[in-house]
């Protein structure tokens, strides 16, 4: 490990008496602007957020107006798009207002997280309706079904739950711990949708809190400014919207994994393995972390025999925990079959997905079976990801172990044919704690956050089809186009015209002061 590299102005702050008072230059302005953006999103969610068909909110006059009248729907779309992009601008401006990444910057970041996250706590679920699948899966357990063998279509009136139809026959891809959470939520609320959504949101917020606690701790361990890492992660609008507004269980998954990494890196490997295994019992993707935790446990000077011994101990302890959990609920390791659960096979902006699409299109034009060839491309991407993970496990400096884990996990995400915005959020904390330089690296993050926010606010909108009687699908298309255009125009403004933020997207000659040092 090496000492933290000073952030801009940090050295001056240690030399000039009283300069600490100017660590942050008027953080209230961007925090307030972000709060307004979050409120806009909350109001917009009343019109285009996801509600269960049986929700009593659909009978309220304000919901009826915003969901069934063209003016109300248009207002909801515009507020959602402007609010989301205003959050992006506020996050960027908050970072610009920081002169020294010290305690005051941490305080401002936490104030921003609280102010921006509070309205999201009361939004109708946005950008995804997975939370309604959680309710359906919890109801399966309450009614005595095995969710690893049954889709929610096994339930009476399952379509009233509000889950996407792709979950009707699909087994659950989540681990045992999250199954218990689903069961408890549905049992305690008696399948009342709004109460269930709020409880699932509390679970997600717990995951957010874990990230807030352990991101700075991990950053300090690895010589990275903890306050800047916290701003890059927790105040990030992509992080807040996907974990709080969208109510994804990924928040709990990554929060537990980060906590486990911290304890593993501070010689409490058994506790670390337990926490990462609990993360696996939420979503199994974090099983990728376990080999690296085994290396942390083995120690810096470990030879190959010792490494294999501690890999075996790590795997054995983790398996024992998962086996114990599976014996309690009686469902075994059914989540392994659930890993093939629903979802689009590819998406156009994923690199491998785009290559597969091009291959399929060209092949079909020549009379070949293009989608079979595209499937080979997708499989090749997955194999390449496995190869990169193996390379990072077996080769590299011990001092860069956390960075190697980050690169391995990034390969799993980036080389998949399907990338969702919340998959990207898995990676942001890991890159933040191992160092995102203030050069092209942080600019890439700005572009990624802007892109996925624009895509999210136009991707999943609940718009009633009878707003357009001639073509039942046209209303949704028009809504998505309107939202995308609004968000895109705002994004272009941030990048090219805003006198405050456009400089962030351009090449500068400032010294690089934030470096990955592990």
C-alpha positions as CSV (number, residue, x, y, z in Angstrom):
1,X,0.0,0.0,0.0
2,X,1.1,3.6,-0.5
3,X,0.0,6.8,1.0
4,X,-2.9,8.6,-0.5
5,X,-2.1,11.0,-3.3
6,X,-3.3,14.6,-2.4
7,X,-6.4,15.8,-4.3
8,X,-6.4,19.2,-5.9
9,X,-5.7,21.8,-3.3
10,X,-5.1,19.3,-0.5
11,X,-1.5,20.2,-0.1
12,X,-2.3,23.9,0.0
13,X,-4.9,23.3,2.6
14,X,-2.3,21.7,4.9
15,X,0.0,24.7,4.4
16,X,-2.3,27.6,4.6
17,X,-3.9,28.2,8.1
18,X,-7.6,28.4,8.0
19,X,-7.9,27.2,4.4
20,X,-9.9,24.1,5.6
21,X,-12.9,26.4,5.9
22,X,-12.9,26.8,2.1
23,X,-12.8,23.0,1.4
24,X,-16.1,23.3,-0.4
25,X,-17.4,26.4,-2.2
26,X,-21.1,26.7,-1.5
27,X,-22.3,23.1,-1.7
28,X,-25.9,24.2,-1.0
29,X,-26.6,25.3,-4.6
30,X,-26.0,22.0,-6.3
31,X,-27.5,20.0,-3.4
32,X,-30.7,22.1,-3.7
33,X,-30.7,21.8,-7.5
34,X,-30.4,18.0,-7.2
35,X,-33.2,17.9,-4.6
36,X,-35.4,19.8,-7.1
37,X,-34.4,17.2,-9.8
38,X,-35.3,14.4,-7.5
39,X,-38.7,15.9,-6.7
40,X,-39.3,16.3,-10.4
41,X,-38.6,12.6,-10.8
42,X,-40.9,11.8,-7.9
43,X,-43.8,13.8,-9.5
44,X,-43.1,12.3,-12.9
45,X,-43.2,8.8,-11.5
46,X,-46.9,9.3,-10.6
47,X,-47.6,9.3,-14.3
48,X,-45.1,6.9,-15.9
49,X,-43.7,4.9,-12.9
50,X,-44.7,1.2,-12.5
51,X,-47.9,0.4,-10.5
52,X,-49.4,-3.0,-9.9
53,X,-52.7,-3.3,-11.8
54,X,-54.5,-3.9,-8.4
55,X,-52.9,-0.8,-6.8
56,X,-55.4,1.4,-5.1
57,X,-53.3,4.4,-6.2
58,X,-54.8,4.0,-9.7
59,X,-58.1,5.3,-8.3
60,X,-56.7,8.5,-6.9
61,X,-57.6,11.6,-9.1
62,X,-54.0,12.8,-9.5
63,X,-52.9,9.4,-10.7
64,X,-55.9,9.1,-13.0
65,X,-55.1,12.5,-14.6
66,X,-51.3,11.9,-14.9
67,X,-51.8,8.4,-16.4
68,X,-54.9,8.7,-18.6
69,X,-54.8,12.3,-19.9
70,X,-52.3,13.3,-22.6
71,X,-51.4,16.5,-20.8
72,X,-50.7,14.7,-17.6
73,X,-48.6,12.0,-19.2
74,X,-46.6,14.6,-21.2
75,X,-46.0,16.5,-17.9
76,X,-44.8,13.4,-16.2
77,X,-42.4,12.5,-19.1
78,X,-40.9,16.0,-19.2
79,X,-40.5,16.2,-15.4
80,X,-38.9,12.8,-15.3
81,X,-36.4,13.6,-18.0
82,X,-35.5,17.0,-16.7
83,X,-35.3,15.8,-13.2
84,X,-33.0,12.9,-14.0
85,X,-30.6,15.1,-16.0
86,X,-30.7,17.9,-13.4
87,X,-29.5,15.3,-10.9
88,X,-26.6,14.5,-13.3
89,X,-25.7,18.2,-13.5
90,X,-26.0,18.7,-9.7
91,X,-23.6,15.7,-9.1
92,X,-21.1,17.2,-11.5
93,X,-21.4,20.7,-10.0
94,X,-21.0,19.3,-6.5
95,X,-17.7,17.8,-7.5
96,X,-16.6,21.1,-9.1
97,X,-17.5,23.0,-5.9
98,X,-15.0,20.9,-3.9
99,X,-11.6,22.6,-3.5
100,X,-10.2,20.0,-1.1
101,X,-11.4,16.4,-0.8
102,X,-11.5,16.5,3.0
103,X,-14.1,16.1,5.8
104,X,-16.2,19.0,4.6
105,X,-16.5,17.3,1.1
106,X,-17.6,14.1,2.9
107,X,-20.3,16.1,4.8
108,X,-21.5,17.8,1.6
109,X,-21.6,14.4,-0.2
110,X,-23.7,12.8,2.6
111,X,-26.0,15.8,2.6
112,X,-26.5,15.4,-1.1
113,X,-27.2,11.7,-0.8
114,X,-29.8,12.4,1.9
115,X,-31.4,15.3,-0.1
116,X,-31.5,13.5,-3.4
117,X,-32.4,10.1,-2.0
118,X,-35.3,11.3,0.1
119,X,-37.8,12.1,-2.7
120,X,-36.8,8.8,-4.4
121,X,-37.9,6.9,-1.4
122,X,-41.4,7.9,-2.2
123,X,-41.4,7.5,-6.0
124,X,-43.5,5.0,-7.8
125,X,-40.9,2.4,-9.0
126,X,-38.9,3.8,-12.0
127,X,-36.9,2.4,-14.8
128,X,-37.7,-1.2,-13.8
129,X,-40.6,-3.3,-12.4
130,X,-38.4,-6.0,-11.0
131,X,-39.7,-5.1,-7.5
132,X,-43.1,-6.6,-8.6
133,X,-41.4,-9.8,-9.6
134,X,-40.0,-9.8,-6.0
135,X,-43.5,-9.6,-4.7
136,X,-44.7,-12.5,-6.9
137,X,-41.7,-14.6,-5.9
138,X,-42.4,-13.9,-2.2
139,X,-46.1,-14.9,-2.7
140,X,-44.9,-18.2,-4.3
141,X,-43.1,-19.0,-1.1
142,X,-46.0,-17.8,1.2
143,X,-48.3,-20.1,-0.8
144,X,-46.0,-23.1,-0.6
145,X,-44.5,-23.2,-4.0
146,X,-40.8,-23.8,-4.8
147,X,-39.8,-20.5,-6.7
148,X,-36.8,-22.4,-8.2
149,X,-39.2,-24.7,-10.0
150,X,-42.3,-22.4,-10.6
151,X,-42.7,-19.1,-12.3
152,X,-45.3,-16.7,-10.9
153,X,-47.9,-18.0,-13.4
154,X,-48.4,-20.7,-10.8
155,X,-50.3,-18.1,-8.7
156,X,-53.9,-17.2,-9.2
157,X,-54.4,-13.7,-10.7
158,X,-50.6,-13.5,-11.1
159,X,-51.0,-10.8,-13.8
160,X,-52.4,-8.4,-11.2
161,X,-49.1,-8.4,-9.4
162,X,-47.5,-6.0,-11.9
163,X,-44.4,-8.2,-12.8
164,X,-43.1,-8.3,-16.3
165,X,-44.6,-11.1,-18.3
166,X,-41.1,-12.6,-18.8
167,X,-41.2,-13.8,-15.2
168,X,-44.4,-15.8,-15.7
169,X,-42.6,-19.1,-16.4
170,X,-39.1,-18.3,-15.3
171,X,-37.4,-19.7,-12.1
172,X,-36.0,-17.3,-9.6
173,X,-32.3,-16.3,-10.2
174,X,-31.8,-15.1,-6.6
175,X,-30.1,-16.8,-3.7
176,X,-31.6,-18.1,-0.5
177,X,-31.2,-15.0,1.6
178,X,-33.2,-12.8,-0.8
179,X,-35.9,-15.5,-1.0
180,X,-36.4,-15.2,2.7
181,X,-36.6,-11.4,2.4
182,X,-39.2,-11.7,-0.3
183,X,-41.2,-14.2,1.8
184,X,-41.1,-12.0,4.8
185,X,-42.1,-8.8,3.0
186,X,-45.1,-10.5,1.3
187,X,-46.2,-12.3,4.5
188,X,-45.9,-9.1,6.6
189,X,-47.8,-6.9,4.1
190,X,-50.4,-9.5,3.0
191,X,-49.3,-8.9,-0.6
192,X,-50.3,-5.2,-0.4
193,X,-48.2,-3.7,-3.3
194,X,-47.4,-0.3,-2.0
195,X,-46.4,-1.6,1.4
196,X,-44.3,-4.3,-0.2
197,X,-42.5,-1.9,-2.4
198,X,-41.7,0.3,0.6
199,X,-40.2,-2.6,2.5
200,X,-38.2,-3.7,-0.4
201,X,-37.0,-0.1,-0.8
202,X,-35.9,-0.2,2.9
203,X,-33.8,-3.3,2.1
204,X,-32.2,-1.4,-0.9
205,X,-31.5,1.6,1.3
206,X,-29.8,-0.7,3.8
207,X,-27.5,-1.8,0.9
208,X,-26.9,1.9,0.1
209,X,-25.9,2.6,3.7
210,X,-23.4,-0.3,3.6
211,X,-21.9,1.2,0.4
212,X,-21.6,4.6,2.2
213,X,-19.9,3.0,5.1
214,X,-17.4,0.7,3.4
215,X,-16.5,2.6,0.2
216,X,-14.4,5.2,2.2
217,X,-12.9,2.5,4.3
218,X,-11.8,0.5,1.3
219,X,-10.5,3.6,-0.5
220,X,-8.3,4.5,2.5
221,X,-6.9,1.0,2.7
222,X,-5.8,1.4,-0.9
223,X,-4.3,4.9,-0.9
224,X,-7.3,6.5,-2.6
225,X,-9.0,9.7,-1.3
226,X,-12.0,8.3,0.6
227,X,-14.1,11.4,0.3
228,X,-13.8,11.6,-3.5
229,X,-14.5,7.9,-3.8
230,X,-17.7,8.4,-1.8
231,X,-18.8,11.3,-4.1
232,X,-18.1,9.2,-7.2
233,X,-20.2,6.3,-5.8
234,X,-22.9,7.3,-3.4
235,X,-23.9,10.7,-4.7
236,X,-23.8,9.3,-8.3
237,X,-27.3,9.7,-9.8
238,X,-27.0,6.3,-11.5
239,X,-26.3,4.7,-8.1
240,X,-29.2,6.5,-6.4
241,X,-31.8,6.0,-9.1
242,X,-31.1,2.3,-9.7
243,X,-30.9,1.4,-6.0
244,X,-33.6,3.6,-4.5
245,X,-36.0,4.7,-7.2
246,X,-35.8,1.4,-9.0
247,X,-35.7,-0.7,-5.8
248,X,-33.1,-3.2,-7.1
249,X,-31.8,-5.9,-4.8
250,X,-28.4,-5.3,-6.3
251,X,-28.0,-2.6,-3.6
252,X,-27.9,-5.2,-0.9
253,X,-25.8,-7.5,-3.0
254,X,-23.0,-5.0,-3.6
255,X,-23.2,-3.5,-0.1
256,X,-22.6,-6.9,1.5
257,X,-19.8,-7.7,-1.0
258,X,-18.0,-4.4,-0.2
259,X,-18.3,-5.1,3.5
260,X,-16.9,-8.5,3.0
261,X,-14.0,-7.2,0.9
262,X,-13.1,-4.7,3.7
263,X,-13.0,-7.3,6.4
264,X,-11.1,-9.7,4.2
265,X,-8.5,-7.0,3.5
266,X,-8.1,-6.2,7.2
267,X,-7.2,-9.8,8.3
268,X,-10.8,-10.8,9.2
269,X,-11.2,-13.2,6.3
270,X,-13.8,-15.5,7.9
271,X,-16.1,-12.6,8.5
272,X,-15.4,-11.3,5.0
273,X,-16.3,-14.7,3.5
274,X,-19.5,-14.9,5.5
275,X,-20.6,-11.4,4.2
276,X,-19.6,-12.1,0.6
277,X,-21.4,-15.5,0.8
278,X,-24.5,-13.6,2.0
279,X,-24.1,-11.4,-1.0
280,X,-24.0,-14.5,-3.2
281,X,-27.2,-15.6,-1.4
282,X,-28.8,-12.4,-2.8
283,X,-27.5,-12.6,-6.3
284,X,-24.9,-15.3,-7.2
285,X,-22.8,-13.0,-9.5
286,X,-20.6,-12.0,-6.6
287,X,-19.2,-15.5,-6.4
288,X,-16.5,-14.0,-8.6
289,X,-15.2,-12.3,-5.5
290,X,-14.4,-15.5,-3.6
291,X,-11.1,-16.5,-5.3
292,X,-9.7,-13.0,-4.6
293,X,-10.7,-13.2,-1.0
294,X,-8.9,-16.5,-0.8
295,X,-5.8,-14.8,-2.0
296,X,-6.2,-12.0,0.6
297,X,-6.6,-14.7,3.2
298,X,-3.5,-16.6,2.0
299,X,-1.4,-13.4,2.3
300,X,1.2,-11.6,0.2
301,X,4.0,-14.1,0.4
302,X,1.9,-17.1,-0.2
303,X,3.2,-19.8,-2.6
304,X,1.0,-21.8,-4.9
305,X,0.4,-24.6,-2.4
306,X,-0.7,-22.1,0.2
307,X,-2.9,-20.3,-2.3
308,X,-4.7,-23.5,-3.3
309,X,-5.1,-24.4,0.4
310,X,-6.8,-21.1,1.1
311,X,-8.9,-21.2,-2.1
312,X,-10.1,-24.6,-0.8
313,X,-10.9,-23.2,2.7
314,X,-12.7,-20.2,1.2
315,X,-14.8,-22.4,-1.1
316,X,-15.5,-24.9,1.6
317,X,-16.6,-22.2,4.1
318,X,-18.8,-20.5,1.5
319,X,-20.3,-23.7,0.3
320,X,-21.1,-24.8,3.9
321,X,-22.9,-21.5,4.5
322,X,-24.9,-21.8,1.3
323,X,-25.7,-25.4,2.0
324,X,-26.9,-24.6,5.5
325,X,-29.2,-21.8,4.1
326,X,-30.5,-24.2,1.5
327,X,-31.3,-26.8,4.1
328,X,-33.3,-24.3,6.1
329,X,-35.6,-23.4,3.2
330,X,-35.5,-26.8,1.6
331,X,-35.0,-25.4,-1.9
332,X,-31.4,-26.5,-2.3
333,X,-29.2,-24.9,-5.0
334,X,-32.1,-24.3,-7.4
335,X,-30.8,-20.8,-8.1
336,X,-28.1,-22.4,-10.3
337,X,-30.9,-23.2,-12.8
338,X,-32.4,-19.8,-12.3
339,X,-29.3,-18.2,-13.7
340,X,-30.8,-18.6,-17.1
341,X,-33.8,-16.6,-16.0
342,X,-35.4,-14.1,-18.3
343,X,-34.0,-11.0,-19.9
344,X,-33.2,-9.9,-23.3
345,X,-30.5,-12.0,-24.9
346,X,-28.6,-8.9,-26.1
347,X,-28.9,-5.1,-26.2
348,X,-27.5,-2.8,-28.9
349,X,-25.2,-0.7,-26.7
350,X,-23.4,-3.7,-25.2
351,X,-20.2,-4.2,-27.2
352,X,-20.7,-8.0,-27.6
353,X,-24.4,-7.4,-28.2
354,X,-23.7,-4.9,-30.9
355,X,-21.2,-7.2,-32.7
356,X,-23.7,-10.1,-32.5
357,X,-26.4,-7.8,-34.0
358,X,-24.2,-6.8,-36.9
359,X,-23.2,-10.4,-37.5
360,X,-26.8,-11.5,-37.5
361,X,-27.9,-8.6,-39.8
362,X,-25.2,-9.2,-42.4
363,X,-25.6,-13.0,-42.3
364,X,-29.3,-12.8,-42.7
365,X,-28.8,-10.5,-45.7
366,X,-26.9,-13.4,-47.4
367,X,-29.4,-16.0,-46.5
368,X,-27.5,-17.5,-43.6
369,X,-28.9,-18.3,-40.1
370,X,-27.7,-15.0,-38.6
371,X,-29.0,-15.5,-35.1
372,X,-27.2,-18.8,-34.7
373,X,-24.0,-17.0,-35.6
374,X,-24.8,-14.2,-33.3
375,X,-25.2,-16.8,-30.5
376,X,-21.7,-17.9,-31.2
377,X,-20.5,-14.3,-30.8
378,X,-22.3,-14.1,-27.5
379,X,-20.8,-17.3,-26.3
380,X,-17.3,-16.1,-27.4
381,X,-17.8,-13.0,-25.3
382,X,-18.7,-15.1,-22.2
383,X,-15.7,-17.4,-22.8
384,X,-13.4,-14.3,-23.1
385,X,-14.8,-13.0,-19.8
386,X,-14.0,-16.4,-18.1
387,X,-10.5,-16.2,-19.5
388,X,-10.0,-12.7,-18.2
389,X,-11.3,-13.7,-14.7
390,X,-8.9,-16.7,-14.7
391,X,-6.0,-14.5,-15.7
392,X,-6.7,-12.0,-13.0
393,X,-7.0,-14.7,-10.4
394,X,-3.7,-16.5,-11.3
395,X,-1.5,-13.7,-12.5
396,X,-0.7,-10.3,-11.0
397,X,0.8,-8.5,-8.0
398,X,-0.7,-9.1,-4.6
399,X,-0.7,-5.3,-4.0
400,X,-3.0,-4.9,-7.0
401,X,-5.4,-7.6,-5.9
402,X,-8.4,-5.4,-5.4
403,X,-7.8,-3.8,-8.8
404,X,-7.5,-7.3,-10.4
405,X,-10.9,-8.2,-8.8
406,X,-12.4,-5.0,-10.3
407,X,-11.1,-5.8,-13.8
408,X,-12.3,-9.4,-13.5
409,X,-15.8,-8.3,-12.5
410,X,-15.8,-5.6,-15.2
411,X,-15.0,-8.3,-17.8
412,X,-18.0,-10.3,-16.7
413,X,-20.3,-7.2,-17.1
414,X,-18.8,-5.6,-20.2
415,X,-18.4,-8.8,-22.2
416,X,-22.0,-10.0,-21.6
417,X,-24.4,-9.5,-24.6
418,X,-26.8,-7.8,-22.2
419,X,-25.8,-4.8,-20.0
420,X,-28.4,-3.1,-17.7
421,X,-27.7,0.2,-16.1
422,X,-27.6,-1.4,-12.6
423,X,-24.9,-3.8,-13.8
424,X,-22.7,-0.7,-14.4
425,X,-23.5,0.5,-10.8
426,X,-21.9,-2.7,-9.5
427,X,-18.6,-1.6,-10.9
428,X,-18.5,2.1,-9.9
429,X,-17.7,1.5,-6.2
430,X,-14.9,-1.0,-7.1
431,X,-13.3,1.4,-9.5
432,X,-13.7,4.3,-7.1
433,X,-12.0,2.6,-4.2
434,X,-9.1,1.5,-6.4
435,X,-8.7,4.8,-8.1
436,X,-10.4,6.7,-10.9
437,X,-7.9,9.3,-12.2
438,X,-9.0,12.8,-12.9
439,X,-8.1,12.4,-16.6
440,X,-9.9,10.3,-19.3
441,X,-11.0,7.9,-16.6
442,X,-13.3,10.2,-14.7
443,X,-14.5,11.8,-18.0
444,X,-15.4,8.3,-19.2
445,X,-17.5,7.9,-16.0
446,X,-19.2,11.2,-16.7
447,X,-20.2,10.1,-20.2
448,X,-21.3,6.6,-18.9
449,X,-23.5,8.2,-16.2
450,X,-25.0,10.7,-18.7
451,X,-25.7,8.0,-21.3
452,X,-27.3,5.5,-18.9
453,X,-29.5,8.2,-17.3
454,X,-30.7,9.3,-20.8
455,X,-31.4,5.7,-21.7
456,X,-33.1,4.9,-18.4
457,X,-35.5,7.7,-18.5
458,X,-36.7,6.6,-21.9
459,X,-36.5,2.8,-21.6
460,X,-39.2,1.6,-19.2
461,X,-42.3,3.9,-19.0
462,X,-45.7,2.7,-18.1
463,X,-47.9,4.5,-20.6
464,X,-51.5,3.5,-21.1
465,X,-52.0,2.3,-24.7
466,X,-55.5,3.7,-25.0
467,X,-54.1,7.2,-25.1
468,X,-53.6,6.5,-28.8
469,X,-56.6,4.6,-30.2
470,X,-55.5,4.2,-33.8
471,X,-52.3,2.4,-32.9
472,X,-52.1,0.8,-29.5
473,X,-48.3,0.8,-29.5
474,X,-47.8,4.4,-30.8
475,X,-48.5,6.1,-27.4
476,X,-45.6,4.2,-25.8
477,X,-43.3,4.9,-28.7
478,X,-44.1,8.6,-28.6
479,X,-43.6,8.7,-24.9
480,X,-40.2,7.1,-25.1
481,X,-39.1,9.3,-28.0
482,X,-40.2,12.5,-26.1
483,X,-38.4,11.4,-23.0
484,X,-35.2,10.4,-24.9
485,X,-35.1,13.7,-26.8
486,X,-35.6,15.8,-23.7
487,X,-32.9,13.9,-21.9
488,X,-30.5,14.0,-24.9
489,X,-30.9,17.7,-25.3
490,X,-30.2,18.2,-21.7
491,X,-27.1,15.9,-22.0
492,X,-25.8,17.8,-25.0
493,X,-26.3,21.0,-23.1
494,X,-24.2,19.7,-20.2
495,X,-21.4,18.5,-22.6
496,X,-21.2,21.3,-25.2
497,X,-23.0,24.5,-23.9
498,X,-23.2,24.7,-20.2
499,X,-20.4,27.1,-19.2
500,X,-19.9,25.3,-15.9
501,X,-20.0,21.6,-16.8
502,X,-18.7,21.5,-20.4
503,X,-15.1,21.9,-19.2
504,X,-15.5,18.5,-17.4
505,X,-15.9,16.7,-20.7
506,X,-12.9,18.3,-22.4
507,X,-9.2,17.5,-22.3
508,X,-7.3,19.6,-19.7
509,X,-3.7,20.1,-18.8
510,X,-4.3,19.8,-15.1
511,X,-2.0,17.5,-13.2
512,X,-3.3,14.0,-12.6
513,X,-3.7,13.8,-8.8
514,X,-5.9,10.8,-8.3
515,X,-4.2,7.6,-9.3
516,X,-4.9,3.9,-8.8
517,X,-2.1,2.9,-6.4
518,X,-2.7,-0.7,-5.9
